[in-house]
Amino acid sequence: MTFHDLENALQANPELFPRFVLPDGDYIPAHAHLTEVGHLVRNFIDCGGLTGKEEKVVLQTHVGNDTDHRLRSERFAKILQFGNRVIPSADLDVEVEYDCCVVAQYPIAEATPDGEHLNLILQRGRTQCRARERREGETAACCRATSAACC
């Protein structure tokens, strides 16, 4: 889900309580605070020697002792507006950072209203081997281009 999509979902449901649904179906506690809206840039070189760059928005959550804290979509959207000062593009994907026993980041897959909640469905992030993906893509392209024995 992009930053823009998230803003729209929150603005369309201002009275609902955003609820982060973890990939296993559990929830980040309802009293979690949204403590940061960040722009993360990762420059890297892969095992094949090619350089690359990834950018995303990261929302940091913090579960404190204030168990009466509940954040409505309207307030959540206002916090995201502060992020516009550091977010270069609303088209960047959004991940949620949560510290349950280790710090983990989960991409937001979708936002769906559910009673008094706006469920923000989180999915597992995955590692990847870009060099292997490139090789597989080149092999597939070669096979489509000719019937040669390149596969």
C-alpha positions as CSV (number, residue, x, y, z in Angstrom):
1,M,0.0,0.0,0.0
2,T,1.4,3.4,-0.9
3,F,1.5,6.4,1.5
4,H,-1.2,8.1,-0.6
5,D,-3.5,5.0,-0.4
6,L,-3.0,4.9,3.4
7,E,-3.8,8.6,3.7
8,N,-7.0,8.1,1.6
9,A,-8.2,5.1,3.6
10,L,-7.7,7.0,6.9
11,Q,-9.4,10.1,5.6
12,A,-12.4,8.1,4.3
13,N,-12.8,6.5,7.8
14,P,-12.0,9.3,10.3
15,E,-14.0,7.9,13.2
16,L,-12.6,4.4,13.0
17,F,-9.7,3.1,15.2
18,P,-6.8,1.9,13.0
19,R,-5.8,-1.6,14.0
20,F,-2.6,-3.3,12.8
21,V,-3.3,-6.9,11.9
22,L,-0.1,-9.0,12.0
23,P,0.5,-11.7,9.4
24,D,-0.4,-14.4,11.9
25,G,-3.8,-12.8,12.7
26,D,-2.7,-11.2,16.0
27,Y,-2.8,-7.5,16.5
28,I,-0.4,-4.9,17.6
29,P,-1.9,-3.7,20.9
30,A,-4.6,-1.1,20.4
31,H,-2.8,1.4,22.7
32,A,0.3,1.5,20.4
33,H,1.5,5.0,19.6
34,L,2.6,6.0,16.1
35,T,5.9,7.6,17.1
36,E,7.6,8.3,13.7
37,V,6.9,8.7,10.1
38,G,10.1,8.2,8.2
39,H,11.6,8.0,4.7
40,L,14.0,5.2,4.4
41,V,16.5,4.9,1.6
42,R,18.6,1.8,1.2
43,N,21.5,1.9,-1.3
44,F,23.0,-1.6,-1.8
45,I,25.1,-3.8,-4.0
46,D,23.9,-7.3,-4.7
47,C,25.8,-10.5,-4.8
48,G,26.0,-10.1,-8.6
49,G,27.8,-6.8,-8.3
50,L,24.9,-4.5,-9.4
51,T,24.0,-1.5,-7.3
52,G,20.4,-0.6,-6.5
53,K,18.3,1.7,-4.4
54,E,15.0,1.1,-2.5
55,E,12.9,3.8,-0.9
56,K,9.9,3.4,1.4
57,V,7.9,5.0,4.2
58,V,8.3,3.5,7.6
59,L,5.8,4.0,10.4
60,Q,7.3,3.3,13.8
61,T,4.9,2.0,16.5
62,H,5.6,1.9,20.2
63,V,3.7,0.0,22.8
64,G,3.9,2.0,26.0
65,N,2.3,1.8,29.4
66,D,-0.6,4.2,28.5
67,T,-3.2,1.5,27.9
68,D,-6.0,4.0,27.6
69,H,-4.4,5.5,24.4
70,R,-6.5,4.9,21.3
71,L,-5.7,6.6,18.0
72,R,-8.6,7.4,15.6
73,S,-8.0,7.5,11.8
74,E,-8.5,11.2,11.8
75,R,-5.5,11.7,14.2
76,F,-3.5,9.1,12.5
77,A,-4.0,11.0,9.2
78,K,-2.8,14.2,10.8
79,I,0.4,12.5,12.0
80,L,1.0,11.3,8.4
81,Q,0.6,14.9,7.2
82,F,3.6,15.8,9.4
83,G,5.5,13.2,7.4
84,N,4.9,15.1,4.2
85,R,7.9,17.2,5.2
86,V,10.2,14.3,4.9
87,I,8.4,12.0,2.4
88,P,9.5,12.8,-1.2
89,S,6.7,11.0,-2.9
90,A,3.2,9.8,-1.8
91,D,3.7,6.8,-4.2
92,L,6.2,5.1,-1.9
93,D,5.2,1.8,-0.2
94,V,4.5,1.9,3.5
95,E,5.9,-0.5,6.2
96,V,5.1,-0.7,9.9
97,E,7.9,-1.1,12.3
98,Y,6.9,-3.0,15.5
99,D,9.0,-4.2,18.4
100,C,7.5,-7.4,19.7
101,C,10.7,-9.2,20.7
102,V,12.8,-8.1,17.8
103,V,12.2,-5.0,15.7
104,A,10.4,-6.1,12.5
105,Q,9.0,-4.3,9.5
106,Y,5.8,-5.3,7.8
107,P,4.5,-4.0,4.6
108,I,0.8,-2.8,4.7
109,A,-1.1,-4.9,2.2
110,E,-4.5,-3.3,2.5
111,A,-6.9,-1.3,4.7
112,T,-10.4,-2.6,5.3
113,P,-13.1,-1.2,7.6
114,D,-14.4,-3.7,10.2
115,G,-16.9,-2.4,12.7
116,E,-15.2,0.3,14.8
117,H,-11.8,-0.5,13.3
118,L,-9.9,0.2,10.1
119,N,-7.9,-3.0,9.8
120,L,-4.4,-2.4,8.4
121,I,-3.5,-5.8,7.1
122,L,0.3,-6.4,7.5
123,Q,2.2,-9.0,5.5
124,R,5.5,-10.6,6.0
125,G,8.5,-9.0,4.3
126,R,10.7,-11.3,2.2
127,T,14.4,-11.3,1.5
128,Q,15.4,-11.9,-2.1
129,C,18.3,-12.6,-4.4
130,R,18.2,-10.0,-7.1
131,A,21.0,-11.7,-9.1
132,R,19.2,-15.0,-9.3
133,E,15.9,-13.2,-10.2
134,R,17.8,-11.4,-13.0
135,R,19.3,-14.7,-14.3
136,E,15.9,-16.3,-14.2
137,G,14.3,-13.4,-16.0
138,E,17.1,-13.4,-18.7
139,T,16.7,-17.2,-19.2
140,A,12.9,-16.9,-19.5
141,A,13.3,-14.0,-22.0
142,C,15.8,-16.0,-24.0
143,C,13.4,-19.0,-24.1
144,R,10.5,-16.8,-25.2
145,A,12.6,-15.1,-27.9
146,T,13.8,-18.3,-29.6
147,S,13.3,-22.0,-29.2
148,A,17.1,-22.4,-28.8
149,A,18.4,-24.6,-26.0
150,C,19.2,-21.8,-23.7
151,C,17.1,-23.1,-20.9
